[in-house]
Amino acid sequence: MPELANKDACDLLDADHVAVKHLFVEYARLAMVTPDATADREPLARRICADLTVHAQVEEEIFYPALREVIDEPDLLDHATEEHQQAKGLVARIEGLPQAGPEMDELVTRLVQVVEHHVKEERTKIFSKARSAPALDLFALAGALMARQQELEASTPSSPRRRGSRAS
């Protein structure tokens, strides 16, 4: 796990964004280089799904509620939650597929688009509002996010993060 002790909540969440971006790039590379070899893509897609599921859950349980208490932007946070729902729908469809193939590749591509759009808005709008809210202790919030993330990962026996990696 990268050193995150000196990171605030926005840094912690953005580290997840960067990590999942790397997973998306690896998935695309595998799909392009060896389109018929699906054995490596399936576990990678499932890891992406698991990491995004945990990430969205900690944002919805901890980060967004904390923001709602200190910023008057309910539409912005509602929109972010709606984007999570789009991603969750795609995650469910990916997880429902028996194996990798063209359908999974298409769904992962759509998931990339949804997540990249969400990350852009989160970085430019939500994180800037969070950092400008004096009543919000982003370092304490980072601790709560990290603890909940570890709890969720530990409760998922197949979680790739339990095997020592960090992404989302």
C-alpha positions in Angstrom: 0.0 0.0 0.0 1.4 3.4 -0.9 2.2 5.8 1.9 -1.0 7.6 2.7 -0.5 8.8 6.2 0.0 12.4 5.1 -2.9 12.4 2.7 -6.2 14.1 3.1 -9.5 12.5 2.1 -9.3 14.0 -1.4 -5.8 12.7 -1.9 -6.8 9.2 -0.7 -9.8 9.0 -3.0 -7.8 10.4 -5.9 -5.1 7.7 -5.3 -7.9 5.2 -5.9 -8.8 7.0 -9.1 -5.3 6.8 -10.3 -5.0 3.1 -9.4 -8.2 2.1 -11.2 -7.1 4.1 -14.2 -4.0 1.9 -14.4 -6.2 -1.2 -14.2 -8.3 0.2 -17.1 -5.2 0.8 -19.2 -4.0 -2.7 -18.5 -7.4 -4.2 -19.4 -7.4 -2.2 -22.7 -3.8 -3.3 -23.5 -4.7 -7.0 -22.9 -7.9 -6.6 -25.1 -5.9 -5.0 -27.9 -2.8 -7.2 -27.8 -4.4 -10.6 -27.3 -8.1 -10.2 -28.0 -8.7 -14.0 -28.1 -6.9 -14.6 -24.8 -9.6 -13.8 -22.3 -8.2 -15.6 -19.3 -6.2 -12.6 -18.1 -9.0 -10.0 -18.8 -11.7 -11.7 -16.7 -9.9 -11.5 -13.3 -8.8 -8.0 -14.1 -12.3 -6.9 -14.9 -13.5 -8.4 -11.6 -10.8 -6.6 -9.7 -11.8 -3.3 -11.3 -15.4 -4.0 -10.3 -14.5 -5.0 -6.7 -12.2 -1.9 -6.3 -14.9 0.5 -7.7 -17.6 -1.1 -5.5 -15.5 -0.4 -2.4 -14.5 3.0 -3.5 -18.1 4.1 -4.3 -19.3 2.7 -1.0 -16.9 4.6 1.2 -17.6 7.8 -0.7 -21.4 7.3 -0.3 -21.2 6.3 3.4 -18.5 8.7 4.6 -17.3 11.4 2.2 -20.5 12.6 0.6 -22.4 12.8 3.9 -19.6 14.7 5.5 -19.6 17.2 2.6 -23.4 17.6 2.8 -23.0 18.8 6.3 -20.6 21.6 5.4 -21.3 22.7 1.8 -24.6 23.8 0.3 -24.4 21.9 -3.0 -27.0 19.1 -2.8 -27.4 19.0 -6.6 -23.6 18.4 -7.1 -23.5 15.5 -4.6 -26.8 14.1 -5.9 -25.3 14.1 -9.4 -22.1 12.3 -8.1 -24.3 9.7 -6.5 -26.2 9.3 -9.8 -22.9 8.7 -11.6 -22.1 6.0 -9.0 -25.4 4.4 -9.9 -24.5 4.3 -13.6 -21.1 2.7 -12.7 -22.8 0.2 -10.4 -25.2 -0.8 -13.1 -22.2 -1.5 -15.5 -20.3 -3.3 -12.7 -23.3 -5.6 -12.1 -23.5 -6.4 -15.8 -19.8 -7.2 -16.0 -20.0 -9.3 -12.9 -22.9 -11.2 -14.4 -20.9 -12.3 -17.4 -19.5 -15.9 -17.2 -16.3 -15.0 -19.0 -14.4 -12.2 -20.7 -15.1 -11.6 -24.4 -16.4 -8.9 -26.7 -19.4 -8.1 -24.4 -17.2 -7.6 -21.4 -14.8 -5.5 -23.4 -17.7 -3.2 -24.4 -19.0 -2.9 -20.9 -15.5 -2.2 -19.5 -15.1 0.5 -22.2 -18.4 2.1 -21.1 -17.4 1.8 -17.5 -14.1 3.6 -18.3 -16.1 6.5 -19.8 -18.5 6.8 -16.9 -15.7 6.6 -14.3 -13.4 9.1 -16.2 -16.3 11.6 -16.4 -17.1 11.1 -12.7 -13.4 11.5 -11.7 -13.1 14.7 -13.7 -16.1 16.2 -12.0 -15.0 15.0 -8.6 -11.5 16.5 -9.1 -12.6 19.8 -10.5 -15.8 20.4 -8.4 -16.2 18.2 -5.4 -12.6 18.1 -4.2 -12.2 21.9 -4.6 -15.3 22.5 -2.5 -14.2 20.0 0.1 -10.8 21.7 0.4 -12.3 25.1 0.7 -14.7 24.1 3.5 -13.0 25.1 6.8 -15.4 23.1 8.9 -14.3 19.8 7.2 -11.2 18.0 8.7 -10.1 16.2 5.6 -7.3 14.4 7.4 -9.6 12.9 10.0 -12.0 12.0 7.2 -9.1 10.3 5.4 -8.7 8.1 8.5 -12.3 7.2 8.5 -12.3 6.4 4.8 -9.2 4.3 5.0 -10.6 2.3 8.0 -13.9 1.6 6.3 -12.1 0.7 3.0 -10.0 -1.8 4.9 -13.0 -3.2 6.7 -14.9 -3.7 3.4 -11.9 -5.3 1.7 -11.4 -7.7 4.7 -15.0 -8.8 4.5 -14.7 -9.7 0.8 -12.7 -13.0 0.7 -12.0 -12.7 -3.1 -11.0 -9.0 -2.8 -7.7 -8.5 -4.8 -6.7 -5.8 -2.2 -6.7 -8.5 0.5 -3.8 -10.0 -1.3 -1.7 -6.8 -0.8 -2.5 -4.5 -3.7 -4.3 -1.2 -3.6 -6.5 0.2 -6.4 -9.8 1.8 -7.1 
